[in-house]
Every structure is written in C-alpha cells, then in structure tokens.
Amino acid sequence: MNKPSMPPATISGPSVWYGRDLRPRTDWIRTFSAAELAELDAAVRSFKKSGAPLADISPANFALPALGKTLGAILAELLEGRGFAMMRGFPVASYTREEQAIAYLGIGAWFGRARSQNAKGHLLGHVKDLGLEITDPKVRYYQTSRKLEYHTDSVDVVGLLCLKTAKTGGESFIASSMTLYNEVLARRPDLLPALFEPFATDRRGEVPEGMQPWFDMPIFHWHAGQLSCIYVRQYIESAQALFAQAKRLTRAQVEAMDLLDQLVNDPQIHLSMAFLPGDMQFLHNHQILHSRNDFENWPEPERHRHLLRLWLAPAAARPLPEIFAPRYGSVAPGERGGIVVSGTKPKVPLEAE
C-alpha cells in the first residue's frame, strides 16, 4: 500500500482559527442592509411571478446586481478564507414558506448549484425533529432532536436558514479542521498517518447503483497543495456495526478519532453560536466541522425548531482527489456532491417529508 501524501508542515493562513479568538468578535456576521433586502425582495417577487420551477433558480433568473457582488466576496471567504460566514437580518416572518424558499435558493444559487441532500432528491432540506429514532439505519440525525457530533456533509458548501428556534438548546458549534490537524501534529504526530487511511462510512441506506452500502474515505486528504477533511464518526461506527465486510478500524484510527473528538469539543477551539430567525449560516465542509446541541421544542407544533438547508457546489471549488468520486458522484467542481441513487429526481419540498 502506497504511503498517503501528507502536508509538509503545519497549515497556516485564515483557515486556521480558534473559537476563543473569534468569540468576542462580530466580523464573521454580515447584516443585510435595507437596500440589499429591498433588492432581494424584488428578486423574490420577480421569480415567483415568472412561475419557473424552484429547482431551476439561478443567477440568470434571480438578479441581485449589488447583493450579488457581496455574495461573491462571501463565497471567496468560504473557499479561500475562514471557511464560514453568517448573514443576519433576513425577515423570514414577512414571507410565505414558498417565498422563504425562493429567497434562500436564490442566494444559494449565487454560491453554487444546489445538490440533492438525500435519496428523494431534495434540493431544499428541512432540519426538523420528525419524531424519528436514530436507531433506524435509514434515519439521519437532522431528522431528530438529538445532539449531533462534529461532522462534515458530503458537498462543498452547506447552508442553513433559521426559520424558528427551539424552546431551549439547538445551538450551532463549528470548528476549523485545519486547526485540528495542527493540534494533532503538535500533540500526537504518530497518529496523523492513521487519519489519511480509509475509514468505512455508512451511507444510511442511500446507496448509489453499483455501490456498497458504505464508502471508504480517509478523514484527511492532501491534494493539489490543499488539506481537506471529511468526517462523520457516527456513520463510521455504524458501518462497523452493520457491515461485517467493511474494513475494520485499526487501534490507531480509533485513537486518532478519540483525539479529534477531544480537541473539537474544547471550547478554546470551537465556536458556538445561537441562531436567530432569519440567520443564514454557510460553511465550507472541506475545512469546517459542525455540530448541534440537543434541543427541546415548544409544545405547539407550529413553533417547532425549523431550519432550511442547502447543499451547494461552487464552480470555483477546490480540486479534490478521485477518491471522493464514490461519495461525491464526481470530482468536477460545480457538478459534484450530494446524494443520488437510482430513480432520484430533483425536487424542492416546501415542508419536511
């Protein structure tokens, strides 16, 4: 077996950050101006009047002459800078669900093409407790109220729009996987090679034609001079439990994941944020891990915590190695990521399904 390629030194630059440094700052929050909201509203009204399918939304039919330039700068921050951004102040309560979806899909289209988030072909996801049990091998954590461990999603950029908050809990936590790499290098360099070896990861029943019900993927990749991370420990462990044929984890791999989890849960390293209605969070999965706290909903169903989610593939995304293809479907920027199985057809559900 060939020795995996690894970074020649510590990672540097704006992608390396610590929550302790960002917590007192607000420069990662971008509040919409009145003029931007007026432009966004006009774009929503125009698109809605056109009668075009929501799945076909694009910068060509969702014009944002001024805000589009701002979104371009935010995309550059995602892909080449800190790796995350928060946009605040979208008045969700002033819009119908269809209009909320149009606005969010329209903004997302300026970042990249929307990708399917599940086998049903959902281009718009609903992060909401559906009363399902995670013990069901086909249930994913965003469909429950359970705390999420730190993870990445299978796409370049993930976005969340907060419609309603929980009664308590549900805070978002993010951390730089570049910082984690440097910390492992400083503390336990002997464990780094294990993170560049394949880990069998459960597909949760969403299996593309001709593929196994798991995929084999290292947690870290060094490719074209850039370090990328993909990590979902809960699904790595369910692959071990469900599939006897899946490659067994080595002691070093387990120890390396234990260290990653210890580091990412350190409040000096991660950044926590509480969503407000109208907040839009965007994360670059290749350099950001994210999680969510447990939450308790309001007793009234109409007040339940509800976020809309986008998976986006920017045309300007970084090059990825071919090993991503079994999970991303392709490694071509703008055409990769998401979950597509036999019979998947893109759709935009306005309610959780």
CORZI-V615212 format. One line per field, one symbol per residue. phi: phi as a letter, one per 30 degrees, with the letter a starting at -180 (. if undefined). psi: psi as a letter, one per 30 degrees, with the letter a starting at -180 (. if undefined). A space follows every 50 residues. Layout:
phi = ???
psi = ???
This chain:
phi = .ddddbedaddbjddcbbedddedcbdcccdddddddddddddddddddd iddddcdaedcbdbecdedddddddddddbcdjaabcbjddeddbdedde dddddddeddclddcdcaddiddccbcadciccddddcccddcbcddcdd accdadbcbbcdcbcddbiidcbbadddddedddedcbedceeddccdcd bddhiccdeicddbbcaddcbcbhibcbbbabdedddddddcbdddeddd eddddddededdddddddcdccacdcejdbcbbcedbbcbbbdebcdddd edcdeabcbbcbcddcdddbddddedcdiacdeibbjjbbbejdbdabdd bdb
psi = kkkkklkfalklaffjlkefefeflgfgkjkkleeeeeeeeeeeeeeeef gkkefgklfegikieeeeeeeeeeeeeeffbffllkkkgkiefflleeee eeeeeeeeffeakklkflffgjfjljjkjgglkffkffklffglgkkklk lllilekkkkkkekllelaglkkllkfeeeeeeeeeeifffeeefglkkk kkfhfijlkgllgllkklekkjkhgkklkkkieefeefeeefjffkkkkl eeeeeeeeeeeeefgjffelkkkkklkfkjkkkjefgkkllklllkllfk efgkkkkkkkkkjkfgllkklfffefefflgkkfgllajklkfkkklikf lk.
